[in-house]
Structures are given as structure tokens and as C-alpha cells.
Amino acid sequence: MTEFPANLTCWVLTNGMAGFEVQVIGVAEALGLTPVVKRVAPTPPFKWMAPWGPAQPQEGIAPPWPDVLIASGRQSIPYARMIRRKSRGRTFTVILQDPRVSPAHFDFVWAPAHDRLTGPNVLSTPVSPHRLTQKRLADEAALFAPQVAHLPHPRVAVLIGGTNAVYQLTEEVAAKLGRDLAAIAEKGAGLMVTPSRRTGERQTAIIAGALKGHPAIVWDGKGPNPYFGFLGLADAVIVTCDSVNMVGEAAFTGKPVHVIELEGGSPKFRRFLDAMYESGAARPFRGALESWASHPLNATDEIAAAIATRLKAHLARQKAQ
């Protein structure tokens, strides 16, 4: 990665949603920058008008403007446009995800391939950026290894999301998933299960009940989150389809990724999942473990490298002025 001046300042800007923050911080870290986290919470009517309307004044969003701004999410777009304008183009402005306005308003835009966004300053990749690195996987694996030492191999990380705007994790689906996971455990696999806040208490209880007496750990939400540790310790991964980030992080491991397709869906998710299957990084989960050769997918470094090239040219132009 290109080395930048030590005093280069960087803001990451979102509405505070974890999915957005993971992406902007991950890209900033991949660039070797130490970002200042900024969060905005516009109120109506500014909230309703985003991304097309003006930016509502927010505490902490004021000069001196940063050298680099990395923003994500619809509510952040008016602020990114404002900062680029008020800095007279000095702030190098990066948007992650489709900004829903012309990419020409910014210096660089990344969007997932399933969004089908194009432009001379747009990069698309099948998976999303994140904060995972091989070192972090190894460190987290070492931290949680004692907790899973009793589990047999193959060890399987089971990442369970839940109901969102387009998918449903019903109690019936949870019961079937529990039965499928129990069958895998009965054939000798050790299961490391991490539900999420969206899984639902009842659904989590159904899955945990199905695995009682089997070689399995189901995280109860207490203590440090073992999500990355389980990924690092796994020989294979089973993940629900409702989160592009979760599927992408699973694919980063380079281990076989089995995707549980929940009830529902959308054209964008369909395009994403089909691209994952075509890449060979993942396959639909059919109730049993499969084995195949796969390779890690790492969009974060690819995105950071593309930004670094443009940022280097931008800084050179600024210096020449």
C-alpha cells in the first residue's frame, strides 16, 4: 500500500449503523490511516430529503475539514457533498455503497457488483469491505481456542443472522435449521454457533434446544463476541444469506462457505448470491457439509489499492497548486 504523509487526516462518516461503520473503518485501516469516527443523525425534513437534500448542521461536522473523507449510507451523502464543496475539493471524498446521486459528486465510489453502478470513478466488487485481516483471524482464534478445544473436527462456524427487510427467519425455519445442524453434529462435526441480535430469542432457543447433547457451542450473547474467533477456528462455515457482510466475511477465510437461503429475497440479493456461487467461494446449504477447493475473497485490499492510486494523484495535484 502507498505510504501517505504521517499528518494526513481522515474522517469516516455514517449514521452510526454497524454495517456501514465496519466498511468505512475497514477501508481506512487498509489505507494505513487512523480515522476519526463521525456520526450524523439528521432530523426531518433533512432525514427525508437525504441523499438529495442539504446537510443539516451537526455537532462535530465543521472545519478544519479532513484530507480524506470516507462515508457510507444515505444519511451521510449530503454531508459528503457539503464537505467536498466547502473544502473546495481539497478533501478527497470516498463513498462506499451506491450514493443514489451521481458518482461525479465524489472522488471515488465503491458499490457492490449487484447494485450495477457504473462510472469512471466507480469500482465494483462481488463482496463488501470489512475490518478482517488474516492476523485478526489468527489472534481471535487463539483467544477462543480453549473454549472449543473439546469439539471434534471438522469444526464448523455457524453464523446466524435473522429477519430483515427482505428475508424472514421464522420459527419453522429455525426448527429445520436446528435439525440439519444436529444431523451434521451426529456425523462427527463440532459446531460453533453465533446468533445475532436479529435472530430472535425464540429462534435462538429452538436452535440451541436442537443441539443440546451434541458437540456444539451456541453463544449466549454474554462476554466477548466469538464471531471472528469461530471464523478463524473453523474448517468450514455455514452462514445465513440475509447479510452481505456476513457472507463476505465468511468468504474471506478461504474455507468452504455454505449459505442458508432464508424465506424471501430480492433481485439484488439474488444477484449477490449467484455471483458468490459462480465464484466458487460459496454453495447453497443443502443440509450437509460439502468439501471443495476455494480461495479467499478480499475486496477490502482491492478497494484500498484503487483509492490509494487516486488519492496519491490527488495529493500531487494539491501540492502543485
C-alpha positions as CSV (number, residue, x, y, z in Angstrom):
1,M,0.0,0.0,0.0
2,T,1.2,3.5,-0.8
3,E,2.6,5.4,2.2
4,F,0.9,8.7,2.8
5,P,2.1,11.7,4.9
6,A,2.0,11.0,8.6
7,N,-0.1,14.0,9.3
8,L,-2.8,13.1,6.7
9,T,-6.2,13.4,8.4
10,C,-9.2,11.1,7.8
11,W,-12.8,11.1,8.8
12,V,-15.2,8.2,8.5
13,L,-18.8,9.3,8.4
14,T,-22.0,7.3,8.8
15,N,-25.3,7.4,10.6
16,G,-23.8,5.0,13.2
17,M,-25.2,1.8,11.8
18,A,-22.7,-1.0,12.5
19,G,-22.7,-2.4,8.9
20,F,-21.7,1.0,7.5
21,E,-19.1,1.7,10.1
22,V,-17.4,-1.7,9.6
23,Q,-16.9,-0.9,6.0
24,V,-15.6,2.7,6.3
25,I,-13.3,1.9,9.2
26,G,-12.0,-1.3,7.4
27,V,-11.1,0.7,4.3
28,A,-9.4,3.5,6.3
29,E,-7.4,0.9,8.2
30,A,-6.4,-0.9,5.0
31,L,-5.1,2.5,3.7
32,G,-2.9,2.8,6.8
33,L,-4.9,5.8,8.1
34,T,-6.2,6.3,11.6
35,P,-9.7,7.6,11.2
36,V,-11.8,9.9,13.3
37,V,-15.3,8.4,13.6
38,K,-18.1,10.9,12.8
39,R,-21.8,10.1,13.1
40,V,-24.7,12.1,11.8
41,A,-28.4,11.9,12.8
42,P,-30.4,14.4,10.7
43,T,-34.0,15.0,11.7
44,P,-37.0,15.5,9.5
45,P,-37.2,17.1,6.9
46,F,-33.4,16.7,6.3
47,K,-33.6,13.0,7.0
48,W,-36.4,12.6,4.4
49,M,-34.5,14.6,1.8
50,A,-31.3,12.6,2.0
51,P,-29.3,11.9,-0.1
52,W,-30.6,14.6,-2.4
53,G,-31.2,17.4,0.0
54,P,-28.9,19.7,2.0
55,A,-27.0,18.8,5.1
56,Q,-28.5,19.7,8.5
57,P,-25.9,21.3,10.8
58,Q,-24.5,18.6,13.2
59,E,-22.1,19.0,16.1
60,G,-18.6,18.0,15.1
61,I,-19.1,18.4,11.4
62,A,-17.2,21.6,11.0
63,P,-13.8,22.9,9.8
64,P,-10.9,22.1,9.7
65,W,-12.0,19.6,7.0
66,P,-10.1,16.3,6.7
67,D,-7.7,15.4,4.0
68,V,-9.7,12.2,3.4
69,L,-13.4,11.5,4.0
70,I,-14.8,8.0,3.7
71,A,-18.6,8.0,4.0
72,S,-21.4,5.4,3.7
73,G,-25.1,5.3,4.0
74,R,-27.9,7.6,2.6
75,Q,-27.8,10.0,5.5
76,S,-24.1,10.7,5.1
77,I,-24.3,11.7,1.4
78,P,-25.5,15.4,2.0
79,Y,-22.5,15.9,4.4
80,A,-20.0,14.3,2.0
81,R,-21.2,16.7,-0.8
82,M,-21.1,19.7,1.6
83,I,-17.5,18.9,2.8
84,R,-16.2,18.4,-0.7
85,R,-17.7,21.7,-1.7
86,K,-16.7,23.7,1.3
87,S,-13.2,22.4,1.2
88,R,-13.1,23.5,-2.4
89,G,-12.2,20.0,-3.5
90,R,-9.2,19.6,-1.1
91,T,-10.9,16.8,0.8
92,F,-10.6,13.6,-1.1
93,T,-14.1,12.2,-0.8
94,V,-14.8,8.4,-0.9
95,I,-18.3,6.9,-0.8
96,L,-18.9,3.3,0.0
97,Q,-22.3,1.9,-1.3
98,D,-24.4,3.4,-4.1
99,P,-24.8,7.1,-3.1
100,R,-28.1,7.3,-5.1
101,V,-26.8,10.5,-6.6
102,S,-24.3,10.9,-9.4
103,P,-20.9,9.4,-8.6
104,A,-19.4,12.6,-10.2
105,H,-20.1,14.4,-6.9
106,F,-17.2,12.5,-5.3
107,D,-13.6,11.5,-6.0
108,F,-14.2,7.7,-5.7
109,V,-17.2,5.4,-5.2
110,W,-17.3,1.8,-4.4
111,A,-20.5,-0.2,-4.8
112,P,-21.3,-3.9,-4.7
113,A,-21.5,-5.5,-8.1
114,H,-25.1,-6.4,-7.6
115,D,-26.0,-2.7,-7.5
116,R,-24.9,-2.4,-11.1
117,L,-23.5,1.1,-10.6
118,T,-21.0,2.3,-13.3
119,G,-18.8,5.4,-13.8
120,P,-15.2,6.4,-14.5
121,N,-14.6,6.8,-10.7
122,V,-16.6,3.7,-9.7
123,L,-15.2,0.3,-8.5
124,S,-17.5,-2.7,-8.0
125,T,-16.6,-6.0,-6.4
126,P,-18.8,-9.0,-5.5
127,V,-18.2,-8.8,-1.8
128,S,-18.1,-5.8,0.6
129,P,-15.1,-4.3,2.5
130,H,-14.7,-5.2,6.2
131,R,-12.2,-5.0,9.1
132,L,-11.0,-8.6,8.9
133,T,-7.3,-9.4,8.3
134,Q,-5.6,-12.7,8.5
135,K,-3.8,-11.5,11.6
136,R,-7.0,-10.6,13.3
137,L,-8.5,-14.0,12.4
138,A,-5.4,-15.7,13.9
139,D,-5.5,-13.6,17.1
140,E,-9.2,-14.1,17.7
141,A,-8.8,-17.9,17.0
142,A,-6.1,-18.1,19.6
143,L,-8.3,-16.2,22.1
144,F,-11.2,-18.6,21.8
145,A,-9.4,-21.8,21.1
146,P,-9.6,-23.1,24.7
147,Q,-13.4,-22.7,24.6
148,V,-13.7,-25.1,21.6
149,A,-10.8,-27.5,22.4
150,H,-13.3,-30.3,23.3
151,L,-15.1,-30.1,19.9
152,P,-14.2,-32.6,17.2
153,H,-13.1,-31.8,13.7
154,P,-14.3,-30.8,11.3
155,R,-15.3,-27.7,13.2
156,V,-18.0,-25.6,11.6
157,A,-18.7,-21.9,12.3
158,V,-22.4,-21.3,12.0
159,L,-23.3,-17.6,11.6
160,I,-27.0,-16.9,12.0
161,G,-28.5,-13.6,11.1
162,G,-32.2,-13.1,11.0
163,T,-35.2,-11.3,9.8
164,N,-34.6,-8.1,7.9
165,A,-36.4,-6.1,5.2
166,V,-36.3,-8.8,2.6
167,Y,-35.8,-12.1,4.5
168,Q,-37.6,-14.0,7.2
169,L,-36.1,-16.3,9.8
170,T,-39.3,-17.9,11.1
171,E,-39.6,-20.4,14.0
172,E,-40.3,-23.1,11.4
173,V,-37.1,-22.3,9.5
174,A,-35.2,-22.2,12.8
175,A,-36.5,-25.7,13.7
176,K,-35.4,-27.1,10.3
177,L,-32.0,-25.5,10.7
178,G,-31.7,-26.9,14.2
179,R,-32.5,-30.4,12.8
180,D,-30.0,-30.0,10.0
181,L,-27.2,-28.8,12.3
182,A,-27.9,-31.7,14.7
183,A,-27.6,-34.2,11.9
184,I,-24.2,-32.7,10.9
185,A,-23.1,-32.9,14.6
186,E,-24.2,-36.6,14.7
187,K,-21.9,-37.3,11.8
188,G,-18.9,-36.1,13.8
189,A,-18.7,-32.3,13.2
190,G,-18.2,-29.8,16.0
191,L,-20.4,-26.7,15.8
192,M,-19.6,-23.2,16.9
193,V,-22.8,-21.2,16.6
194,T,-23.2,-17.4,16.8
195,P,-26.7,-16.0,16.6
196,S,-27.1,-12.2,16.1
197,R,-29.5,-9.6,17.6
198,R,-31.8,-10.2,14.6
199,T,-32.1,-14.0,15.1
200,G,-34.8,-13.6,17.7
201,E,-34.9,-15.1,21.2
202,R,-37.4,-17.8,20.3
203,Q,-35.5,-18.8,17.2
204,T,-32.2,-18.9,19.1
205,A,-33.8,-21.1,21.8
206,I,-35.1,-23.5,19.1
207,I,-31.7,-23.9,17.5
208,A,-29.9,-24.3,20.9
209,G,-32.5,-26.8,22.0
210,A,-32.0,-28.9,18.9
211,L,-28.2,-29.0,19.6
212,K,-28.5,-30.0,23.3
213,G,-26.4,-33.1,23.9
214,H,-24.4,-32.6,20.7
215,P,-20.8,-31.4,20.2
216,A,-21.8,-27.8,19.8
217,I,-21.4,-24.3,21.4
218,V,-24.1,-21.7,21.0
219,W,-23.0,-18.3,22.1
220,D,-25.5,-16.8,24.6
221,G,-24.7,-13.2,23.9
222,K,-22.6,-12.8,27.1
223,G,-18.9,-11.9,27.2
224,P,-16.7,-11.2,24.2
225,N,-18.3,-11.9,20.8
226,P,-16.6,-15.1,19.4
227,Y,-17.7,-14.4,15.8
228,F,-14.3,-13.8,14.4
229,G,-12.7,-16.4,16.7
230,F,-15.1,-19.0,15.4
231,L,-14.3,-18.0,11.8
232,G,-10.6,-18.4,12.4
233,L,-11.0,-21.8,14.1
234,A,-13.4,-23.2,11.5
235,D,-12.7,-25.8,8.9
236,A,-16.0,-24.8,7.2
237,V,-18.6,-22.1,7.5
238,I,-22.4,-22.2,7.4
239,V,-24.0,-18.7,7.2
240,T,-27.5,-17.3,6.6
241,C,-28.0,-15.3,3.4
242,D,-29.5,-12.2,4.9
243,S,-26.3,-10.3,5.4
244,V,-23.9,-9.4,2.5
245,N,-21.3,-8.5,5.1
246,M,-21.5,-11.9,6.9
247,V,-21.3,-13.9,3.7
248,G,-18.4,-11.8,2.5
249,E,-16.5,-12.2,5.8
250,A,-17.1,-15.9,5.7
251,A,-15.7,-15.9,2.1
252,F,-12.6,-14.0,3.3
253,T,-11.5,-17.1,5.3
254,G,-11.0,-19.2,2.1
255,K,-12.8,-22.1,3.7
256,P,-15.9,-23.7,2.2
257,V,-18.9,-21.5,2.8
258,H,-22.4,-23.0,2.9
259,V,-25.2,-20.4,2.5
260,I,-28.6,-20.9,4.1
261,E,-31.2,-19.3,1.9
262,L,-34.0,-18.0,4.1
263,E,-37.6,-17.3,3.1
264,G,-37.9,-14.1,0.9
265,G,-35.3,-12.3,-1.1
266,S,-34.8,-9.5,-3.6
267,P,-33.3,-9.2,-7.1
268,K,-30.1,-7.5,-5.5
269,F,-29.6,-10.3,-3.0
270,R,-30.2,-12.9,-5.8
271,R,-27.6,-11.3,-8.0
272,F,-25.2,-11.3,-5.0
273,L,-25.7,-14.9,-4.0
274,D,-25.5,-16.1,-7.6
275,A,-22.2,-14.3,-8.0
276,M,-20.9,-15.9,-4.8
277,Y,-21.8,-19.3,-6.1
278,E,-20.3,-18.7,-9.5
279,S,-17.0,-17.5,-7.9
280,G,-16.7,-20.9,-6.2
281,A,-16.4,-19.3,-2.8
282,A,-19.8,-20.5,-1.6
283,R,-22.5,-23.0,-2.3
284,P,-26.2,-23.2,-1.2
285,F,-26.6,-25.2,2.1
286,R,-28.4,-28.4,1.3
287,G,-28.4,-29.9,4.9
288,A,-25.0,-31.5,4.8
289,L,-21.3,-30.4,4.7
290,E,-19.6,-30.4,1.3
291,S,-15.9,-30.1,0.6
292,W,-14.3,-28.2,-2.3
293,A,-11.3,-26.1,-3.0
294,S,-12.0,-22.4,-2.6
295,H,-9.9,-19.2,-2.3
296,P,-10.3,-16.1,-0.1
297,L,-12.3,-13.2,-1.4
298,N,-10.8,-9.9,-0.2
299,A,-12.5,-6.8,-1.5
300,T,-11.0,-4.5,1.2
301,D,-7.5,-4.6,-0.1
302,E,-8.7,-4.2,-3.7
303,I,-10.8,-1.1,-2.8
304,A,-8.0,0.4,-0.7
305,A,-5.5,-0.1,-3.6
306,A,-7.8,1.7,-6.0
307,I,-8.4,4.5,-3.6
308,A,-4.6,4.9,-2.9
309,T,-3.9,5.3,-6.6
310,R,-6.4,8.1,-7.0
311,L,-5.5,9.7,-3.6
312,K,-1.8,9.8,-4.5
313,A,-2.6,11.7,-7.7
314,H,-5.0,14.0,-5.8
315,L,-2.3,14.9,-3.2
316,A,0.2,15.5,-6.0
317,R,-2.2,18.0,-7.7
318,Q,-2.8,19.7,-4.3
319,K,1.0,20.1,-3.8
320,A,1.5,21.5,-7.2
321,Q,-1.1,24.2,-6.7
